[in-house]
Amino acid sequence: MNAKSIIGLLLLGLFIVACLQNIEVVAMHFLFWSFDISKLLLLIIIFVIGIFVGMIIPGLFIKSKPKETKENQA
């Protein structure tokens, strides 16, 4: 295992511990809606959204290289 995998697993473990310690229900207010939601569920939803945003944002800034044709390689 490399250092990146170990750090990722440690962070995931800390996230799981934090989630398990926050299981009480809280009032959530979003724009015009108000509802009760478990902190555990809220943390998981925000975590998943963060992962998707983290995967999408770097792809927007990477410039794709034009593919070389066989004619250009010769």
BAKEMAR-903711 format. One record per atom (N, C-alpha, C, O): residue in one letter; chain; atom name; x, y, z. Coordinates in steps of 0.1 Angstrom, whole numbers, always signed. Atoms other than C-alpha are relative to their C-alpha. Layout:
+------+-----+------+-------+-------+-------+
! type ! mol ! atom !     X !     Y !     Z !
+------+-----+------+-------+-------+-------+
!    A !   A !   CA !     X !     Y !     Z !
...
+------+-----+------+-------+-------+-------+
//
This chain:
+------+-----+------+-------+-------+-------+
! type ! mol ! atom !     X !     Y !     Z !
+------+-----+------+-------+-------+-------+
!    M !   A !    N !    +8 !   -12 !    +0 !
!    M !   A !   CA !    +0 !    +0 !    +0 !
!    M !   A !    C !    +9 !   +12 !    +0 !
!    M !   A !    O !   +19 !   +13 !    +7 !
!    N !   A !    N !    -7 !   -12 !    +0 !
!    N !   A !   CA !   +12 !   +34 !    -8 !
!    N !   A !    C !    -5 !   +10 !   +10 !
!    N !   A !    O !   -16 !    +8 !   +16 !
!    A !   A !    N !    +4 !   -10 !   -10 !
!    A !   A !   CA !   +10 !   +65 !   +14 !
!    A !   A !    C !   -14 !    +6 !    -3 !
!    A !   A !    O !   -22 !    +9 !    +6 !
!    K !   A !    N !   +13 !    -6 !    +3 !
!    K !   A !   CA !   -20 !   +79 !    -5 !
!    K !   A !    C !   -12 !    -9 !    +4 !
!    K !   A !    O !   -22 !    -4 !    +9 !
!    S !   A !    N !   +10 !   +10 !    -4 !
!    S !   A !   CA !   -40 !   +47 !    +1 !
!    S !   A !    C !    -2 !    +0 !   +15 !
!    S !   A !    O !   -13 !    +0 !   +20 !
!    I !   A !    N !    +1 !    +0 !   -15 !
!    I !   A !   CA !   -32 !   +47 !   +38 !
!    I !   A !    C !    -6 !   +13 !    +5 !
!    I !   A !    O !   -15 !   +12 !   +14 !
!    I !   A !    N !    +6 !   -13 !    -5 !
!    I !   A !   CA !   -41 !   +84 !   +43 !
!    I !   A !    C !   -15 !    +0 !    -4 !
!    I !   A !    O !   -23 !    +4 !    +4 !
!    G !   A !    N !   +15 !    +1 !    +4 !
!    G !   A !   CA !   -74 !   +78 !   +24 !
!    G !   A !    C !    -7 !    -9 !    +9 !
!    G !   A !    O !   -19 !    -6 !   +13 !
!    L !   A !    N !    +7 !    +9 !    -9 !
!    L !   A !   CA !   -83 !   +48 !   +46 !
!    L !   A !    C !    -1 !    +6 !   +14 !
!    L !   A !    O !   -11 !    +5 !   +21 !
!    L !   A !    N !    +0 !    -6 !   -13 !
!    L !   A !   CA !   -74 !   +68 !   +77 !
!    L !   A !    C !   -11 !   +11 !    +1 !
!    L !   A !    O !   -19 !   +12 !   +10 !
!    L !   A !    N !   +10 !   -10 !    +1 !
!    L !   A !   CA !   -96 !   +97 !   +66 !
!    L !   A !    C !   -14 !    -6 !    -1 !
!    L !   A !    O !   -23 !    -1 !    +5 !
!    L !   A !    N !   +13 !    +7 !    +1 !
!    L !   A !   CA !  -124 !   +73 !   +57 !
!    L !   A !    C !    -4 !    -5 !   +14 !
!    L !   A !    O !   -16 !    -4 !   +18 !
!    G !   A !    N !    +2 !    +5 !   -13 !
!    G !   A !   CA !  -121 !   +58 !   +92 !
!    G !   A !    C !    -5 !   +11 !    +9 !
!    G !   A !    O !   -14 !    +9 !   +17 !
!    L !   A !    N !    +4 !   -11 !    -9 !
!    L !   A !   CA !  -123 !   +92 !  +109 !
!    L !   A !    C !   -14 !    +5 !    -4 !
!    L !   A !    O !   -22 !    +9 !    +5 !
!    F !   A !    N !   +13 !    -4 !    +5 !
!    F !   A !   CA !  -153 !  +101 !   +87 !
!    F !   A !    C !   -11 !   -10 !    +6 !
!    F !   A !    O !   -22 !    -5 !   +11 !
!    I !   A !    N !   +10 !    +9 !    -5 !
!    I !   A !   CA !  -171 !   +69 !   +98 !
!    I !   A !    C !    -2 !    +2 !   +15 !
!    I !   A !    O !   -13 !    +1 !   +20 !
!    V !   A !    N !    +1 !    -2 !   -14 !
!    V !   A !   CA !  -163 !   +75 !  +135 !
!    V !   A !    C !    -8 !   +13 !    +3 !
!    V !   A !    O !   -17 !   +13 !   +12 !
!    A !   A !    N !    +7 !   -12 !    -2 !
!    A !   A !   CA !  -176 !  +111 !  +132 !
!    A !   A !    C !   -15 !    -2 !    -3 !
!    A !   A !    O !   -24 !    +4 !    +3 !
!    C !   A !    N !   +14 !    +2 !    +3 !
!    C !   A !   CA !  -208 !   +99 !  +115 !
!    C !   A !    C !    -7 !    -8 !   +11 !
!    C !   A !    O !   -18 !    -5 !   +15 !
!    L !   A !    N !    +6 !    +8 !   -11 !
!    L !   A !   CA !  -215 !   +73 !  +142 !
!    L !   A !    C !    -2 !    +7 !   +13 !
!    L !   A !    O !   -11 !    +4 !   +21 !
!    Q !   A !    N !    +1 !    -8 !   -12 !
!    Q !   A !   CA !  -211 !   +99 !  +169 !
!    Q !   A !    C !   -11 !   +11 !    -2 !
!    Q !   A !    O !   -14 !   +18 !    +8 !
!    N !   A !    N !   +10 !   -10 !    +3 !
!    N !   A !   CA !  -237 !  +122 !  +152 !
!    N !   A !    C !   -12 !    -6 !    -6 !
!    N !   A !    O !   -15 !    -4 !   -18 !
!    I !   A !    N !   +12 !    +7 !    +5 !
!    I !   A !   CA !  -269 !  +102 !  +149 !
!    I !   A !    C !   -13 !    +7 !    +4 !
!    I !   A !    O !   -24 !    +3 !    +0 !
!    E !   A !    N !   +12 !    -7 !    -5 !
!    E !   A !   CA !  -293 !  +127 !  +165 !
!    E !   A !    C !    -7 !    +7 !   -12 !
!    E !   A !    O !    +0 !   +10 !   -22 !
!    V !   A !    N !    +7 !    -7 !   +11 !
!    V !   A !   CA !  -320 !  +144 !  +144 !
!    V !   A !    C !    +1 !   +15 !    +2 !
!    V !   A !    O !    +0 !   +20 !   +14 !
!    V !   A !    N !    -1 !   -15 !    -1 !
!    V !   A !   CA !  -316 !  +181 !  +136 !
!    V !   A !    C !   -10 !    +5 !   -10 !
!    V !   A !    O !   -15 !    -1 !   -20 !
!    A !   A !    N !    +9 !    -7 !    +9 !
!    A !   A !   CA !  -339 !  +206 !  +119 !
!    A !   A !    C !    +8 !    +6 !   -11 !
!    A !   A !    O !   +19 !   +12 !    -9 !
!    M !   A !    N !    -7 !    -5 !   +12 !
!    M !   A !   CA !  -328 !  +214 !   +84 !
!    M !   A !    C !    -8 !   +11 !    -7 !
!    M !   A !    O !   -20 !    +8 !   -10 !
!    H !   A !    N !    +7 !   -10 !    +8 !
!    H !   A !   CA !  -338 !  +246 !   +66 !
!    H !   A !    C !    +8 !    +3 !   -13 !
!    H !   A !    O !   +20 !    +6 !   -13 !
!    F !   A !    N !    -5 !    -2 !   +13 !
!    F !   A !   CA !  -332 !  +249 !   +29 !
!    F !   A !    C !    -9 !    +8 !    -9 !
!    F !   A !    O !   -20 !    +3 !   -12 !
!    L !   A !    N !    +8 !    -9 !    +8 !
!    L !   A !   CA !  -346 !  +278 !    +9 !
!    L !   A !    C !   -13 !    +1 !    +7 !
!    L !   A !    O !   -14 !    +7 !   +18 !
!    F !   A !    N !   +13 !    -1 !    -6 !
!    F !   A !   CA !  -383 !  +275 !   +16 !
!    F !   A !    C !    -5 !   -12 !    +8 !
!    F !   A !    O !   -16 !   -12 !   +13 !
!    W !   A !    N !    +3 !   +12 !    -6 !
!    W !   A !   CA !  -383 !  +241 !   +30 !
!    W !   A !    C !    +6 !    -2 !   +14 !
!    W !   A !    O !   +17 !    +4 !   +17 !
!    S !   A !    N !    -5 !    +3 !   -13 !
!    S !   A !   CA !  -379 !  +229 !   +66 !
!    S !   A !    C !    -3 !   -14 !    +3 !
!    S !   A !    O !   -15 !   -18 !    +2 !
!    F !   A !    N !    +2 !   +14 !    -3 !
!    F !   A !   CA !  -375 !  +193 !   +76 !
!    F !   A !    C !   +10 !    -5 !   +10 !
!    F !   A !    O !   +20 !    +1 !   +12 !
!    D !   A !    N !    -9 !    +6 !   -10 !
!    D !   A !   CA !  -359 !  +171 !  +103 !
!    D !   A !    C !    +7 !   -12 !    -8 !
!    D !   A !    O !    +1 !   -19 !   -15 !
!    I !   A !    N !    -9 !   +10 !    +6 !
!    I !   A !   CA !  -330 !  +149 !   +92 !
!    I !   A !    C !   +11 !    -4 !   +10 !
!    I !   A !    O !   +15 !    +3 !   +18 !
!    S !   A !    N !   -10 !    +5 !    -8 !
!    S !   A !   CA !  -305 !  +127 !  +109 !
!    S !   A !    C !   +14 !    +7 !    -4 !
!    S !   A !    O !   +16 !    +8 !   -16 !
!    K !   A !    N !   -13 !    -6 !    +3 !
!    K !   A !   CA !  -270 !  +143 !  +112 !
!    K !   A !    C !    +8 !   -11 !    -8 !
!    K !   A !    O !   +16 !    -7 !   -17 !
!    L !   A !    N !    -8 !   +11 !    +7 !
!    L !   A !   CA !  -256 !  +109 !  +100 !
!    L !   A !    C !    -4 !    +0 !   -15 !
!    L !   A !    O !    +5 !    +0 !   -23 !
!    L !   A !    N !    +5 !    +0 !   +14 !
!    L !   A !   CA !  -277 !  +110 !   +68 !
!    L !   A !    C !    +5 !   +13 !    -7 !
!    L !   A !    O !   +10 !   +13 !   -18 !
!    L !   A !    N !    -4 !   -13 !    +5 !
!    L !   A !   CA !  -268 !  +147 !   +63 !
!    L !   A !    C !   +15 !    +0 !    -3 !
!    L !   A !    O !   +19 !    +4 !   -14 !
!    L !   A !    N !   -14 !    +1 !    +2 !
!    L !   A !   CA !  -231 !  +140 !   +67 !
!    L !   A !    C !    +4 !    -9 !   -12 !
!    L !   A !    O !   +12 !    -6 !   -20 !
!    I !   A !    N !    -3 !    +9 !   +11 !
!    I !   A !   CA !  -232 !  +111 !   +42 !
!    I !   A !    C !    -4 !    +7 !   -13 !
!    I !   A !    O !    +3 !    +5 !   -23 !
!    I !   A !    N !    +4 !    -7 !   +12 !
!    I !   A !   CA !  -251 !  +132 !   +16 !
!    I !   A !    C !   +10 !   +10 !    -4 !
!    I !   A !    O !   +14 !   +11 !   -15 !
!    I !   A !    N !   -10 !   -10 !    +3 !
!    I !   A !   CA !  -226 !  +160 !   +19 !
!    I !   A !    C !   +13 !    -6 !    -5 !
!    I !   A !    O !   +20 !    -1 !   -14 !
!    F !   A !    N !   -12 !    +7 !    +3 !
!    F !   A !   CA !  -197 !  +136 !   +17 !
!    F !   A !    C !    -1 !    -5 !   -15 !
!    F !   A !    O !    +9 !    -3 !   -23 !
!    V !   A !    N !    +2 !    +5 !   +13 !
!    V !   A !   CA !  -211 !  +120 !   -15 !
!    V !   A !    C !    +0 !   +11 !   -10 !
!    V !   A !    O !    +6 !   +10 !   -21 !
!    I !   A !    N !    +0 !   -12 !    +9 !
!    I !   A !   CA !  -217 !  +154 !   -31 !
!    I !   A !    C !   +14 !    +5 !    -2 !
!    I !   A !    O !   +18 !    +9 !   -13 !
!    G !   A !    N !   -14 !    -4 !    +0 !
!    G !   A !   CA !  -182 !  +164 !   -22 !
!    G !   A !    C !    +9 !    -9 !    -9 !
!    G !   A !    O !   +18 !    -4 !   -16 !
!    I !   A !    N !    -7 !    +9 !    +9 !
!    I !   A !   CA !  -168 !  +133 !   -39 !
!    I !   A !    C !    -3 !    +3 !   -15 !
!    I !   A !    O !    +6 !    +3 !   -23 !
!    F !   A !    N !    +3 !    -3 !   +14 !
!    F !   A !   CA !  -187 !  +140 !   -71 !
!    F !   A !    C !    +5 !   +13 !    -5 !
!    F !   A !    O !   +10 !   +14 !   -16 !
!    V !   A !    N !    -5 !   -13 !    +4 !
!    V !   A !   CA !  -177 !  +176 !   -72 !
!    V !   A !    C !   +15 !    -1 !    -1 !
!    V !   A !    O !   +21 !    +5 !   -10 !
!    G !   A !    N !   -14 !    +2 !    +1 !
!    G !   A !   CA !  -141 !  +166 !   -65 !
!    G !   A !    C !    +4 !    -8 !   -12 !
!    G !   A !    O !   +15 !    -6 !   -17 !
!    M !   A !    N !    -3 !    +7 !   +12 !
!    M !   A !   CA !  -142 !  +143 !   -95 !
!    M !   A !    C !    -3 !    +8 !   -12 !
!    M !   A !    O !    +4 !    +6 !   -22 !
!    I !   A !    N !    +4 !    -8 !   +11 !
!    I !   A !   CA !  -159 !  +167 !  -118 !
!    I !   A !    C !    +9 !   +12 !    -3 !
!    I !   A !    O !   +13 !   +15 !   -14 !
!    I !   A !    N !    -7 !   -12 !    +1 !
!    I !   A !   CA !  -140 !  +199 !  -111 !
!    I !   A !    C !   +14 !    -1 !    -7 !
!    I !   A !    O !   +17 !    +7 !   -16 !
!    P !   A !    N !   -13 !    +1 !    +7 !
!    P !   A !   CA !  -105 !  +187 !  -121 !
!    P !   A !    C !    -1 !    -3 !   -15 !
!    P !   A !    O !    +7 !    +1 !   -23 !
!    G !   A !    N !    +2 !    +3 !   +14 !
!    G !   A !   CA !  -119 !  +174 !  -154 !
!    G !   A !    C !    -3 !   +12 !    -8 !
!    G !   A !    O !    -1 !   +12 !   -20 !
!    L !   A !    N !    +3 !   -12 !    +7 !
!    L !   A !   CA !  -130 !  +208 !  -163 !
!    L !   A !    C !   +12 !    +8 !    -4 !
!    L !   A !    O !   +12 !   +16 !   -13 !
!    F !   A !    N !   -12 !    -8 !    +2 !
!    F !   A !   CA !   -95 !  +223 !  -161 !
!    F !   A !    C !   +11 !    -8 !    -8 !
!    F !   A !    O !   +20 !    -1 !   -12 !
!    I !   A !    N !   -10 !    +8 !    +7 !
!    I !   A !   CA !   -76 !  +195 !  -178 !
!    I !   A !    C !    -3 !    +2 !   -15 !
!    I !   A !    O !   -14 !    -1 !   -20 !
!    K !   A !    N !    +2 !    -2 !   +15 !
!    K !   A !   CA !   -71 !  +204 !  -215 !
!    K !   A !    C !    +4 !   -13 !    -7 !
!    K !   A !    O !   +14 !   -19 !    -4 !
!    S !   A !    N !    -2 !   +13 !    +7 !
!    S !   A !   CA !   -74 !  +174 !  -238 !
!    S !   A !    C !   +10 !    +3 !   -11 !
!    S !   A !    O !    +9 !   +13 !   -18 !
!    K !   A !    N !   -10 !    -1 !   +11 !
!    K !   A !   CA !   -45 !  +169 !  -262 !
!    K !   A !    C !    -6 !    -5 !   -13 !
!    K !   A !    O !   -13 !   -15 !   -13 !
!    P !   A !    N !    +6 !    +5 !   +12 !
!    P !   A !   CA !   -54 !  +166 !  -298 !
!    P !   A !    C !    +7 !   -13 !    -4 !
!    P !   A !    O !   +19 !   -15 !    -2 !
!    K !   A !    N !    -6 !   +13 !    +3 !
!    K !   A !   CA !   -49 !  +130 !  -309 !
!    K !   A !    C !    +8 !    +1 !   -13 !
!    K !   A !    O !    +4 !    +7 !   -23 !
!    E !   A !    N !    -8 !    +0 !   +12 !
!    E !   A !   CA !   -21 !  +125 !  -334 !
!    E !   A !    C !    -5 !   -11 !    -9 !
!    E !   A !    O !    -8 !   -22 !    -5 !
!    T !   A !    N !    +4 !   +10 !    +9 !
!    T !   A !   CA !   -30 !  +107 !  -365 !
!    T !   A !    C !   +13 !    -8 !    -5 !
!    T !   A !    O !   +24 !    -4 !    -2 !
!    K !   A !    N !   -11 !    +8 !    +5 !
!    K !   A !   CA !    -8 !   +81 !  -382 !
!    K !   A !    C !    +9 !    +8 !   -10 !
!    K !   A !    O !   +21 !    +6 !   -11 !
!    E !   A !    N !    -8 !    -8 !    +9 !
!    E !   A !   CA !    +2 !  +106 !  -408 !
!    E !   A !    C !   +10 !    +9 !    +7 !
!    E !   A !    O !   +21 !   +12 !    +2 !
!    N !   A !    N !    -8 !    -9 !    -8 !
!    N !   A !   CA !   +16 !  +130 !  -382 !
!    N !   A !    C !   +11 !    -7 !    +7 !
!    N !   A !    O !   +22 !    -1 !    +9 !
!    Q !   A !    N !   -10 !    +7 !    -7 !
!    Q !   A !   CA !   +36 !  +103 !  -365 !
!    Q !   A !    C !   +11 !    -5 !    -9 !
!    Q !   A !    O !   +22 !    -7 !    -5 !
!    A !   A !    N !   -10 !    +5 !   +10 !
!    A !   A !   CA !   +55 !   +92 !  -397 !
!    A !   A !    C !   +10 !   +10 !    -3 !
!    A !   A !    O !   +19 !    +8 !   -11 !
+------+-----+------+-------+-------+-------+
//
